[in-house]
């Protein structure tokens, strides 16, 4: 049985936990996280900051929202042996588990579908965006190792650009970033997601 219980079932699916709420997760050899995807992401970020991802076995009791159900299915929660997992990080101290999105910031004037932003993006060595786009979406590929799947939507009704690789680097007009359902508090003009091949976390499904 896990020795630590981080109960964040009261956390909304679009709310990040405070650092204090997840600080205790780093103290023991195992932890059970209860709550939505941001709860699990917050615990993994805390373990990463403490350099304890390789030491602490993580179990997850997902919430019943759409994002949690999807990630639980992708991770095979509910059975199977302990296994080592890739850790997808960003350059703002967070981790990505289900999906991340970069899109135009809300200017209060145009409908979401009509908004676009200037962006240049590289997925490993491939340039996947260079000009005006609608959004970029990134998802860890849990069937592979250290892999991000990226979708660049240039405009509504146009076929998206698909790519797979380890690192996504974006430079853009001020944009809104959403990671695992949580909106980053400030617009950004640069963002990186990367599967860190030096770090693993331990999942007990």
C-alpha positions as CSV (number, residue, x, y, z in Angstrom):
1,X,0.0,0.0,0.0
2,X,1.2,3.5,-0.7
3,X,2.7,5.2,2.4
4,X,1.5,8.7,1.4
5,X,-1.9,9.8,0.2
6,X,-2.2,13.1,-1.7
7,X,-6.0,13.6,-1.8
8,X,-6.9,16.3,-4.3
9,X,-10.4,15.1,-5.2
10,X,-11.7,18.6,-4.6
11,X,-9.5,20.0,-7.3
12,X,-11.3,21.1,-10.5
13,X,-10.1,19.5,-13.8
14,X,-8.9,23.0,-15.0
15,X,-7.1,23.9,-11.7
16,X,-3.5,23.4,-10.8
17,X,-2.7,22.4,-7.2
18,X,-0.6,24.7,-5.1
19,X,3.0,23.7,-4.4
20,X,2.1,23.2,-0.8
21,X,-0.6,20.8,-1.7
22,X,1.8,18.4,-3.4
23,X,4.9,19.0,-1.3
24,X,4.4,16.0,0.9
25,X,4.5,13.6,-2.1
26,X,8.3,13.7,-2.2
27,X,8.8,12.4,1.4
28,X,8.2,8.6,1.1
29,X,8.9,5.7,-1.2
30,X,5.4,5.6,-2.7
31,X,2.4,7.9,-3.1
32,X,-1.2,7.6,-4.1
33,X,-2.6,10.6,-5.9
34,X,-6.3,11.1,-5.9
35,X,-7.9,13.6,-8.2
36,X,-7.9,14.9,-11.8
37,X,-5.0,15.1,-14.3
38,X,-3.6,18.4,-12.9
39,X,-3.2,16.7,-9.5
40,X,-1.0,13.9,-10.9
41,X,0.9,16.5,-13.0
42,X,1.5,18.6,-9.9
43,X,2.9,15.6,-7.9
44,X,5.2,14.6,-10.8
45,X,6.4,18.2,-11.1
46,X,7.2,18.2,-7.4
47,X,9.0,14.9,-7.6
48,X,11.0,16.2,-10.6
49,X,12.0,19.4,-8.7
50,X,13.2,17.2,-5.8
51,X,15.0,14.8,-8.2
52,X,12.9,11.9,-6.8
53,X,11.1,10.6,-9.8
54,X,13.2,7.5,-9.9
55,X,12.7,6.9,-6.1
56,X,9.0,7.2,-5.6
57,X,6.4,4.8,-6.9
58,X,3.3,6.7,-8.0
59,X,-0.3,5.3,-8.0
60,X,-3.2,7.3,-9.4
61,X,-6.9,7.2,-8.5
62,X,-8.3,9.4,-11.4
63,X,-11.3,11.7,-11.2
64,X,-14.3,11.1,-13.4
65,X,-13.9,14.0,-15.8
66,X,-13.2,13.5,-19.6
67,X,-9.4,14.3,-19.4
68,X,-8.9,11.9,-16.5
69,X,-10.8,9.1,-18.1
70,X,-8.7,9.5,-21.3
71,X,-5.4,9.6,-19.5
72,X,-6.3,6.6,-17.3
73,X,-7.1,4.6,-20.4
74,X,-3.8,5.7,-22.1
75,X,-1.8,4.7,-19.0
76,X,-3.6,1.5,-18.4
77,X,-4.7,2.4,-14.9
78,X,-6.3,-0.4,-13.1
79,X,-3.9,-3.3,-13.6
80,X,-0.5,-4.4,-14.6
81,X,3.0,-4.3,-13.1
82,X,5.0,-1.3,-12.0
83,X,6.7,0.3,-15.0
84,X,9.0,3.2,-15.8
85,X,7.4,6.1,-17.8
86,X,8.7,8.9,-19.9
87,X,8.5,12.4,-18.4
88,X,7.4,15.2,-20.7
89,X,8.5,18.6,-19.3
90,X,8.2,22.2,-20.3
91,X,10.6,25.1,-19.8
92,X,8.3,26.7,-17.2
93,X,8.7,23.9,-14.6
94,X,5.6,21.8,-15.5
95,X,5.0,18.4,-16.9
96,X,2.6,17.2,-19.6
97,X,0.6,14.0,-19.3
98,X,-2.5,14.2,-21.6
99,X,-2.4,17.2,-23.9
100,X,-1.1,20.7,-24.3
101,X,-2.2,23.5,-26.6
102,X,-0.8,26.8,-27.9
103,X,-3.3,29.1,-29.5
104,X,-4.0,32.8,-29.9
105,X,-4.5,34.8,-26.7
106,X,-8.1,36.1,-26.2
107,X,-8.2,39.6,-27.6
108,X,-11.9,40.0,-26.7
109,X,-12.8,40.9,-30.3
110,X,-12.7,37.8,-32.5
111,X,-14.4,34.4,-32.1
112,X,-12.0,31.6,-31.2
113,X,-12.2,29.9,-34.6
114,X,-11.2,33.1,-36.4
115,X,-8.2,33.9,-34.3
116,X,-4.7,33.1,-35.6
117,X,-1.1,33.8,-34.5
118,X,2.3,34.1,-36.1
119,X,4.5,31.2,-35.1
120,X,7.6,29.3,-35.9
121,X,7.9,25.8,-34.5
122,X,10.4,23.0,-34.7
123,X,9.7,19.4,-33.8
124,X,13.2,18.0,-33.4
125,X,14.9,19.0,-36.6
126,X,11.7,19.5,-38.7
127,X,10.1,22.9,-39.1
128,X,6.4,22.3,-38.5
129,X,5.2,25.9,-38.5
130,X,6.4,29.1,-40.1
131,X,3.7,31.8,-40.5
132,X,0.1,32.2,-39.4
133,X,-1.6,29.3,-37.7
134,X,-4.7,28.6,-35.6
135,X,-3.0,26.4,-32.9
136,X,-0.5,23.7,-32.0
137,X,-1.4,20.7,-30.0
138,X,1.1,18.3,-28.3
139,X,0.4,14.9,-26.7
140,X,2.7,12.4,-25.1
141,X,2.6,9.1,-27.0
142,X,2.4,6.5,-24.2
143,X,2.8,3.6,-26.7
144,X,6.3,4.8,-27.4
145,X,9.3,6.0,-25.4
146,X,10.2,9.7,-25.1
147,X,7.8,10.7,-27.9
148,X,5.5,13.7,-28.5
149,X,2.8,13.7,-31.2
150,X,2.2,17.2,-32.5
151,X,-0.6,18.6,-34.6
152,X,-0.3,22.0,-36.2
153,X,-3.6,23.5,-37.4
154,X,-3.0,26.2,-39.9
155,X,-6.6,27.2,-40.4
156,X,-10.1,25.7,-39.8
157,X,-11.2,23.3,-42.5
158,X,-7.6,22.8,-43.7
159,X,-5.8,19.4,-43.1
160,X,-3.5,19.6,-40.1
161,X,0.2,19.0,-40.1
162,X,1.2,15.9,-38.1
163,X,4.6,15.0,-36.7
164,X,6.2,12.8,-34.1
165,X,9.4,13.4,-32.2
166,X,11.0,14.2,-28.8
167,X,11.2,18.0,-28.5
168,X,8.8,20.8,-29.6
169,X,10.1,24.4,-29.6
170,X,7.8,27.3,-30.4
171,X,8.4,31.0,-30.9
172,X,5.2,33.0,-31.5
173,X,3.1,36.1,-31.1
174,X,1.7,36.3,-27.5
175,X,-0.2,33.1,-27.0
176,X,-2.4,31.2,-24.5
177,X,-0.9,27.9,-23.4
178,X,-3.1,25.2,-21.9
179,X,-1.5,22.1,-20.4
180,X,-3.6,19.2,-19.2
181,X,-6.7,21.4,-19.0
182,X,-5.0,24.2,-17.0
183,X,-4.5,27.6,-18.7
184,X,-1.0,29.1,-18.1
185,X,-1.5,32.4,-16.1
186,X,0.2,34.7,-18.6
187,X,0.5,34.9,-22.4
188,X,3.8,33.6,-23.7
189,X,5.9,34.2,-26.8
190,X,8.2,31.1,-26.3
191,X,7.4,27.6,-25.2
192,X,9.1,24.2,-25.2
193,X,7.8,20.7,-24.5
194,X,10.3,17.9,-24.5
195,X,10.4,14.2,-23.5
196,X,13.4,14.2,-21.1
197,X,15.3,11.0,-21.9
198,X,17.4,11.5,-18.7
199,X,14.4,11.1,-16.4
200,X,11.9,8.4,-15.7
201,X,9.0,8.2,-13.3
202,X,7.6,5.0,-11.7
203,X,3.9,4.2,-12.2
204,X,2.0,1.5,-10.3
205,X,-1.1,1.2,-12.4
